Amino acid sequence: MVAAKAEASVDFVQVLLAREGGAWVRAASSSMSPLIRPGDQLRLGALERGRVRAGTIVAFRRAGALIVHRVLGDTPAGLVTKGDALVDADEPISTRELLARVTAIRSPGGRSIDLDRRPWPWIGGMLAAVARMGGANPAAWKVLRIPFHLVAVFGR
């Protein structure tokens, strides 16, 4: 029953994107924490050629759900994405799974971040570079998380 509801929601978001060129959705998980937290509102915008690159936060359809993760890079198999709070990258996503890019974040407290304005595109690229370093070593992973927390503290 829940899967049908999630699938219908993704379909509705897709219709809004096609008709209106954008849509607001609410973050439901902490996979992009600390920058995006559950309850934050995310503005999804149209995918423009050349605007999706390492560091861009995108929304895509996977197993009937709407997933929002950061692009780490592009491979012949598709875009590689990863949640900022996750250790492992996602399986590459195809262009047919890609729905939109996140253009703004609005917290429940009313603070807004326009991800298209400076310095956010640069910050996103730097965070993608750090995320690509990853690592199986838990201590190294914790150290690599520091930039994500600093960005969240200063951005939120």
Secondary structure, 3 states (H helix, E strand, C coil): CHHHHHHHHHHHHHHHHHHHCEEEEECCCCCCCCCCCCCCEEEEECCCCCCCCCCCEEEEEECCEEEEEEEEEEECCEEEEECCCCCCCCCCECCCCEEEEEEEEECCCCCEEECCCCCHHHHHHHHHHHHHHCCCCHHHHHHHCHHHHHHHHHHC
